């Protein structure tokens, strides 16, 4: 009987290749998979048998009149319909967003719940309610859950890390603990800037580069660095947060408060210096030559240039919600380029910045699900959640 979270001790590589092909391309024959991945036909047949026995794939009913090269009907394999789903969650400034996907990226259900951020753990209640409303829509077990939060996260404990200068009382909200208690599956909690990096590594404009630095331009501005697909996290979870950097003797967070528009109507957003994106960019871009606008823009540019100079990546990618404002992003791109005249780092603007967090947290949940099943391939790229599956069915057998 298939148990999604108890994989075999050592899953053969042929099983992983067979499953990955079906997951990516849909119903396929053993001959097609063997040819694509250079497997012998007996090896492909054995992989198919093991995966069928595990209950993760099935042989499809053969269509009458369909024949292969030698007159035999090819046997096609596909995922079992109830193999399971993945859950993703995002915290935004005034709401939780919960999405349920199948393993091929189709969104089966979405729940949105408003919330008011406080240090009280009752702020998590709307999230848990949204999850409970979502679970009945799953066609099988929940294989994995990934969550994206606004602030930084300790990679060792998956607990939210508040800034060093925060005066908020009480412990940070324990998303990991609450979700682990509610769901019988692996859970991964991380920040918007980390999940944005995952999106850019898998599907972004610089995905072919080995070392990628992303700057997540959102309510919280932060950076994340990937070296050959491995994310640098630091020891305590604060790596990448730019708010504590000093620019011209002042913390960047203080500059944001002075020259941007901080969320004054949200106590947590106000305390942490989260920006109201639309209001900030309207103020800055309505008169880019004004002193306040220049202070805001050049402070961000200086912080980014310092991070690039220190990390020396192959590529810098500007991503996140602010990239929807093309004039502002183009200005940042030009100013950063001007400040790095001798740098060999390529500078890009994300082609999907506003959706990077959504795509990245889906990728994280997908990878976690395959890992828990023992079916993840090293370096395997995950199809974006909005991509359609290519149905490549061969009649050869």
Secondary structure as GFF3:
##gff-version 3
##sequence-region A 1 397
A	DSSP	alpha_helix	13	25	.	.	.	ID=ss1
A	DSSP	beta_strand	28	29	.	.	.	ID=ss2
A	DSSP	alpha_helix	30	37	.	.	.	ID=ss3
A	DSSP	alpha_helix	41	54	.	.	.	ID=ss4
A	DSSP	beta_strand	57	59	.	.	.	ID=ss5
A	DSSP	beta_strand	76	79	.	.	.	ID=ss6
A	DSSP	beta_strand	85	91	.	.	.	ID=ss7
A	DSSP	beta_strand	95	102	.	.	.	ID=ss8
A	DSSP	beta_strand	107	114	.	.	.	ID=ss9
A	DSSP	three_ten_helix	121	124	.	.	.	ID=ss10
A	DSSP	alpha_helix	125	135	.	.	.	ID=ss11
A	DSSP	beta_strand	142	149	.	.	.	ID=ss12
A	DSSP	beta_strand	152	153	.	.	.	ID=ss13
A	DSSP	beta_strand	160	161	.	.	.	ID=ss14
A	DSSP	alpha_helix	175	182	.	.	.	ID=ss15
A	DSSP	beta_strand	186	191	.	.	.	ID=ss16
A	DSSP	alpha_helix	192	203	.	.	.	ID=ss17
A	DSSP	beta_strand	211	216	.	.	.	ID=ss18
A	DSSP	beta_strand	222	227	.	.	.	ID=ss19
A	DSSP	beta_strand	230	232	.	.	.	ID=ss20
A	DSSP	beta_strand	246	247	.	.	.	ID=ss21
A	DSSP	beta_strand	250	251	.	.	.	ID=ss22
A	DSSP	alpha_helix	252	259	.	.	.	ID=ss23
A	DSSP	alpha_helix	267	272	.	.	.	ID=ss24
A	DSSP	alpha_helix	277	286	.	.	.	ID=ss25
A	DSSP	alpha_helix	291	311	.	.	.	ID=ss26
A	DSSP	beta_strand	315	319	.	.	.	ID=ss27
A	DSSP	three_ten_helix	321	324	.	.	.	ID=ss28
A	DSSP	alpha_helix	326	339	.	.	.	ID=ss29
A	DSSP	beta_strand	346	349	.	.	.	ID=ss30
A	DSSP	three_ten_helix	353	355	.	.	.	ID=ss31
A	DSSP	alpha_helix	356	373	.	.	.	ID=ss32
###
